[in-house]
Structures are given as structure tokens and as C-alpha cells.
Amino acid sequence: MEGSYFISGIQQIGIGVEDFHQAWKWYIEHFQMDVRVLEDSTVAELMLPYTGQQAQKRHACIAINMQGGAGFEIWQYADRKPQKRNFEIEVGDLGVFVAKIKSRNVVQTFEELSAKGVKILGGLQIAPDGLATFYVEDPFANIFQIVEEKSIFKEEKRSSGGGVGVMIGVTDIDKAMTVYRDILGFDQVIYDKTAVFSDFAVLKGGQGKFRRVLLTHSKARTGAFSHLLGKGYIELIVALERLPRKIYEGRFWGDPGFIQVCFDVTYMDNLKKYCEAAGYPFTVDSAAKQHTDSFDMGEAAGRFAYIEDPDGTLIELVETHKIPILKKLGLYLNLRKRNREKALADFLVKMLGLNRVKY
């Protein structure tokens, strides 16, 4: 990376859904994703490589939990019936197959979600790092792992926060490290284990032998939203006893499931050069298509791009230029008129909480 660009954290985890409002309501009730950063209904005209070479209209929002962590991008096709998988995802299938949710008290979160009747797969487990964990399945067949991460951005008396990472199925971890370590900066290995894992036994196809590598970053992230986004984790999984399937093979970006993991970046031009030199060129670049480096996202503006990991998993890169703080009063934050390497004052970011949504 050589200091030519930097990543402030995992900005959001994309989730394709069939019913936008039903899904968002569920994520508010159970994961407190109740603060709207932006919401719009527009045509995804730049994603043609992943939408059948046709511009597709969609309704989407980015929602966050003010206790910190990555948000969710909840995404639904407007004029096309979303195509569900015709198979059940198994551990190690290629792509994002589990999203991680952070909790400062995993046992308490387990009790809270159990009391709400959430579908918990098995019970409390012990992860390979020796910490308590458990898995839940939402009503839309997406799996979430609740993991211990005690950091809090804004105290709201909740046991859990937002997203803190993902599990990604790959065919070759060492090859995948050229993306997740060298480009995205996840350079610290928490564990690298090959075994039959007891916590995987509660998941479909989780009874075999796997190699699991849990990565984080050795240096604290910097940039405008680094305090909100906090620490992030990428867990790479290789299935050693079966041939994994591509989760999105034969389907479009935006179809139901975890469609991408997105990173908040600064100095996108430098990142683009680095990715090209590393052999992972941008497959989509809003600046290249629009002939401007700031793409109008309705309520926000910025530049976005995509790369693929060696197995074709989509990774989104977003450089934010403008976001609404309080849209009703016309209050927006222009990130280009400040020191882009410095974190925003916490009180400014906490003002996003004024955009809380109640169903």
C-alpha cells in the first residue's frame, strides 16, 4: 500500500432482498440498524457487468447501528423479480456466506435474540480464538455470526453493534491474501487452523475439514469515519473435502444474499493504480463511466469502484465526498474540504443519529 491510499474500515455489507421494507424492519428490530445514512430509488446504470448488461432499477438504503461497526446496504430490484438461489449455501462456498455482528457481551446478545424468537443455529459455541460465539439465520436464509468485539462508538445501552466482518469462501487462501492482505490491509493473522470445527457443525455442510484464517489489521484505521467503523475482520475459509459452489453463479449482483463487502477508502486514484499493478483492476469505476470523480448518489455523492478476488467475489470500494447529516434542514457534510486522513469529530458523526428510522 505504501501510504498512497488508505482504508478507513468496512463501510457496509451488501444484502440483496426480496422485500426491502420487511428486511429493513427485521434488521432494525434485531440488529438495531436503525439510522439511515442514505436511501434512494435509482437505476444501477454502472453495474452492467453484473446485471446482465442491462441497467436495473433498484431501491436501496445504507443503515447503521450507532454503537459502531459496518452498516448494511439493503438492496432490492424494483422492476425485476429477484432470483433466489436454487441450492442451500454450505460452509466454504465461494463468496460471502456469513456476516459477522459485533457484541460486547455475546452471552447477553444470545439471551436477547433467543427471547425474541430469532432462529439460532445450535446454541452458544466457542470459536477457534477461544471466544464465545453463535450463529443466527434471518427470515431470508442469511447467516450471521455474533462475535465478541467490545468497542463502542456511541453508547446506546445495547449489547450488540453493527457489522464487524465477513466469512468468505475461497479456493486458495494464499492467493486470496494478495487481495485481503496486500490491497485491503488485513495483515494480522489471529489464527490459521485446519481442522473439523465444532462451531461449524451447526451450519449446512460444516461437518468436514476446513482451513480457516481470521485476519484483522495491525494498525488502527484512519480517515473520516474510522472511529465509527472501528476494527474489522475477514475470515477466509477453504473447504478441503468437497468442491465448493459459487454463491452467485448464474445470478445477478443484487439478487438475494450477501452481494458484496464494501470498504471506505481515500485517494481512489492511487488505489486504482495499486490494484492494476497487483493484477486486480477495477471492473467498475464510477469515475471512468461518468467522466467525473464524484458520482451523484441522490442524497450523497462519492466515487465507487469494484474489484473481484481470485474467485470472483465482489469487493466494493467507496470514497465518500458528501453525506447528509440532517437532510430536512439541508445539512450536509462535504468531506473534500477537510483533512481527509483525519477522523471526523465524534460529535459530527453522532449527528447521523438524528436520521433514526422507526417502523
C-alpha positions in Angstrom: 0.0 0.0 0.0 3.0 2.3 0.7 0.8 5.0 2.1 -0.5 6.1 -1.3 -4.1 5.4 -0.2 -5.8 4.2 3.0 -8.9 2.3 4.1 -11.0 3.5 7.0 -12.7 0.3 7.6 -15.5 -2.0 6.4 -18.2 0.6 5.3 -21.1 -1.8 4.7 -22.1 -5.3 3.9 -24.5 -5.5 0.9 -27.6 -7.7 1.3 -29.9 -8.4 -1.6 -33.5 -8.9 -0.5 -36.9 -9.7 -2.0 -38.9 -7.3 0.3 -37.0 -4.1 1.2 -39.2 -2.9 4.0 -39.7 -6.3 5.6 -36.0 -6.9 5.6 -35.1 -3.5 7.0 -37.7 -3.8 9.7 -36.2 -7.1 10.8 -32.6 -5.7 10.8 -33.8 -2.7 12.9 -35.6 -4.9 15.4 -32.8 -7.5 15.9 -29.5 -5.7 14.9 -30.5 -2.1 15.6 -29.7 -1.0 12.0 -32.0 2.0 12.6 -30.0 5.0 11.4 -30.5 5.9 7.7 -27.3 7.2 6.1 -28.9 7.4 2.6 -31.9 5.9 0.8 -32.8 6.2 -2.9 -34.6 4.6 -5.8 -32.5 4.9 -8.9 -31.1 2.9 -11.8 -27.9 1.0 -11.3 -26.6 2.0 -14.7 -22.9 1.4 -14.0 -23.2 -2.2 -12.8 -23.9 -3.7 -16.3 -21.1 -6.4 -16.0 -23.1 -7.9 -13.1 -26.7 -7.2 -14.1 -27.0 -9.0 -17.4 -25.7 -5.9 -19.4 -29.0 -4.1 -18.6 -29.4 -1.1 -16.4 -31.6 -2.2 -13.5 -33.8 -0.1 -11.2 -33.5 -0.7 -7.5 -34.5 0.6 -4.1 -31.6 0.7 -1.6 -30.5 2.2 1.7 -27.4 2.2 3.9 -28.3 1.8 7.5 -26.0 1.8 10.5 -26.1 0.9 14.2 -24.8 4.0 16.2 -22.8 1.8 18.6 -20.4 1.4 15.7 -19.3 -1.0 13.1 -20.1 -1.5 9.4 -23.6 -0.8 8.1 -25.9 -2.8 5.9 -26.7 -1.8 2.3 -30.2 -3.3 1.9 -30.9 -3.7 -1.8 -34.0 -4.8 -3.8 -34.7 -4.9 -7.5 -37.6 -2.6 -8.4 -38.6 -3.9 -11.9 -37.2 -7.4 -11.9 -38.1 -10.3 -9.7 -35.1 -11.1 -7.5 -33.7 -14.6 -8.3 -33.2 -16.8 -5.3 -30.6 -19.5 -5.1 -31.7 -22.9 -6.2 -29.4 -24.6 -3.6 -28.5 -24.2 0.1 -25.2 -22.5 0.8 -22.7 -24.7 2.5 -19.7 -23.6 4.5 -16.9 -22.7 2.2 -19.0 -21.9 -0.8 -17.3 -19.2 -2.9 -18.3 -15.7 -1.8 -19.6 -14.0 1.3 -21.6 -16.7 3.1 -21.6 -15.3 6.7 -21.7 -11.7 8.0 -20.2 -11.0 11.5 -22.0 -8.8 14.0 -20.1 -7.4 16.9 -21.2 -7.8 20.5 -19.6 -6.6 23.7 -21.4 -9.4 25.6 -22.1 -12.4 23.4 -24.0 -14.3 26.1 -26.3 -11.3 26.7 -26.9 -10.9 22.9 -27.7 -14.7 22.8 -30.3 -14.3 25.5 -31.8 -11.2 23.9 -32.2 -12.7 20.5 -33.4 -16.0 21.9 -36.1 -14.2 23.8 -37.2 -12.5 20.5 -37.6 -15.9 18.9 -34.8 -15.4 16.4 -33.7 -18.6 14.7 -30.4 -19.6 16.4 -28.4 -22.4 14.8 -27.4 -24.7 17.6 -26.5 -22.8 20.8 -23.6 -20.9 22.2 -20.3 -22.1 20.6 -16.6 -21.5 21.1 -14.8 -20.0 18.1 -11.2 -21.0 17.2 -9.9 -17.9 19.0 -11.4 -19.3 22.3 -14.2 -16.7 22.5 -17.9 -17.3 22.7 -19.9 -17.0 19.5 -23.2 -18.2 17.9 -24.9 -18.2 14.6 -28.4 -16.9 13.7 -30.4 -17.2 10.5 -32.6 -14.3 9.4 -36.0 -15.0 7.7 -34.4 -14.6 4.3 -31.8 -17.5 4.7 -28.8 -15.3 5.5 -26.5 -16.4 8.3 -24.9 -14.1 10.8 -22.2 -14.9 13.3 -22.3 -12.9 16.6 -18.7 -12.4 17.8 -17.0 -10.6 20.7 -15.8 -7.1 19.9 -16.1 -4.7 22.9 -15.5 -1.4 21.2 -18.5 1.1 21.3 -18.8 4.3 19.2 -21.9 5.8 20.8 -23.3 4.3 24.0 -26.9 3.3 23.4 -27.3 0.6 26.1 -27.3 -2.2 23.6 -25.3 -5.4 23.8 -24.5 -5.5 20.1 -23.3 -3.2 17.4 -23.1 -3.2 13.7 -21.2 -5.4 11.2 -17.6 -6.3 12.1 -16.6 -8.5 9.2 -17.5 -11.4 7.0 -16.6 -15.1 6.2 -15.6 -15.6 2.6 -15.3 -18.9 0.9 -12.1 -19.2 -1.3 -10.3 -21.9 -3.2 -6.8 -20.8 -2.3 -6.1 -18.7 0.8 -2.6 -17.9 -0.1 -3.8 -16.5 -3.5 -6.7 -14.6 -1.8 -4.2 -12.9 0.6 -3.0 -10.8 -2.4 -6.3 -9.0 -2.2 -7.3 -9.1 1.5 -3.8 -8.6 3.0 -1.9 -6.7 0.3 -4.7 -4.5 -1.1 -7.1 -4.2 1.8 -4.6 -4.2 4.6 -5.7 -7.2 6.7 -2.2 -8.0 7.6 -2.5 -9.6 11.0 -3.4 -13.3 11.4 -5.4 -14.0 14.5 -5.5 -17.7 13.7 -4.7 -20.1 10.9 -6.1 -23.5 11.6 -7.0 -26.6 9.7 -9.4 -29.0 11.4 -13.0 -30.2 11.9 -14.5 -27.2 13.8 -17.2 -27.7 16.4 -18.8 -24.3 15.8 -19.2 -25.1 12.1 -21.2 -28.3 12.9 -24.3 -26.2 13.3 -24.1 -24.9 9.7 -25.1 -26.6 6.5 -22.1 -28.5 5.2 -20.0 -27.6 8.2 -19.1 -31.1 9.4 -16.0 -31.6 7.2 -12.4 -30.4 7.4 -11.7 -26.7 6.6 -8.8 -24.3 6.7 -9.8 -21.1 8.5 -7.7 -17.9 8.6 -9.0 -15.0 10.6 -7.5 -11.6 9.6 -7.5 -8.2 11.1 -5.4 -5.1 10.6 -2.3 -4.4 12.7 -2.6 -0.6 12.5 -5.6 1.4 13.6 -7.6 2.7 10.6 -7.6 6.4 9.8 -10.0 8.6 7.8 -13.3 10.4 8.3 -15.4 7.5 9.6 -12.7 5.3 11.1 -14.0 5.8 14.7 -17.5 4.8 13.7 -16.4 1.8 11.6 -13.9 0.5 14.1 -11.9 -2.7 13.8 -12.7 -5.1 11.0 -12.2 -8.8 10.4 -12.1 -11.0 7.3 -12.2 -14.8 7.7 -11.2 -16.8 4.7 -12.5 -20.4 4.5 -11.4 -23.3 2.3 -13.5 -26.5 2.1 -11.0 -29.3 2.0 -13.3 -32.3 1.5 -15.7 -31.1 -1.2 -15.8 -28.8 -4.3 -17.4 -25.5 -3.3 -20.0 -23.8 -5.4 -20.1 -20.1 -6.5 -22.9 -18.5 -4.5 -23.8 -16.1 -7.3 -23.2 -18.3 -10.3 -25.9 -17.7 -12.8 -27.5 -14.9 -10.8 -27.2 -11.1 -10.8 -25.5 -8.7 -8.3 -28.3 -7.6 -6.1 -30.1 -11.0 -6.1 -30.9 -12.3 -2.6 -27.9 -12.9 -0.3 -24.7 -11.1 0.7 -23.8 -9.3 -2.6 -20.6 -7.6 -1.5 -18.4 -6.4 1.3 -17.6 -2.6 0.9 -14.6 -0.7 2.1 -14.4 3.1 2.9 -11.3 4.4 1.1 -9.4 7.6 0.4 -7.3 8.5 -2.6 -9.1 6.3 -5.0 -6.8 7.1 -8.0 -3.8 5.8 -6.1 -5.8 2.7 -5.1 -6.8 2.1 -8.7 -3.1 2.2 -9.8 -2.1 -0.2 -7.0 -4.9 -2.7 -7.9 -3.9 -2.6 -11.5 -0.3 -3.3 -10.7 -1.3 -6.1 -8.4 -3.4 -7.8 -11.2 -6.8 -6.8 -9.8 -8.0 -3.9 -12.0 -11.3 -2.1 -11.3 -14.1 -3.9 -13.1 -16.5 -1.0 -12.4 -15.4 2.6 -11.8 -18.0 5.4 -11.5 -15.4 8.0 -12.5 -14.5 6.2 -15.7 -18.1 5.9 -16.7 -19.3 9.3 -15.7 -16.2 11.3 -16.7 -16.3 12.9 -13.2 -14.7 11.7 -10.0 -17.8 12.4 -7.9 -20.9 10.3 -8.6 -24.3 11.7 -7.5 -26.0 9.1 -5.3 -29.1 11.1 -4.6 -28.7 12.1 -1.0 -24.9 11.6 -1.1 -22.0 11.8 -3.5 -18.8 10.0 -4.0 -16.8 7.6 -6.1 -17.3 3.9 -6.1 -15.5 1.0 -7.8 -15.4 -2.8 -7.7 -12.7 -5.4 -7.9 -13.0 -9.2 -7.7 -11.0 -11.5 -5.6 -9.4 -14.6 -7.3 -12.7 -16.5 -7.0 -14.8 -13.7 -8.4 -16.2 -12.4 -5.1 -17.2 -8.8 -5.4 -15.5 -6.1 -3.3 -16.8 -2.6 -3.4 -14.6 0.4 -2.8 -16.2 3.7 -1.9 -14.7 7.2 -1.5 -17.3 9.4 0.2 -17.4 13.0 -0.8 -20.7 14.2 0.6 -23.3 12.8 3.0 -26.4 14.2 4.6 -26.3 14.9 8.3 -29.8 16.3 8.6 -31.5 16.3 5.3 -34.6 18.1 6.5 -32.5 21.2 7.3 -30.3 20.8 4.3 -27.3 20.0 6.4 -24.6 18.0 4.5 -21.0 17.2 5.2 -18.5 17.9 2.5 -15.6 15.6 3.1 -13.4 17.1 0.4 -13.0 20.3 2.2 -11.1 18.9 5.2 -8.0 16.8 6.1 -9.1 13.5 4.6 -6.7 11.5 6.7 -8.1 12.7 10.0 -11.1 11.2 11.7 -14.2 13.4 11.9 -15.0 14.8 15.3 -17.2 12.2 17.1 -20.0 14.7 17.7 -20.4 15.3 14.0 -20.7 11.6 13.2 -23.1 11.1 16.1 -25.4 13.6 14.4 -26.2 10.9 12.0 -28.3 9.5 14.8 -30.8 12.3 14.0 -31.8 10.2 11.0 -33.1 7.3 13.1 -35.9 5.3 11.4 -38.8 3.8 13.3 -41.1 1.2 11.7 
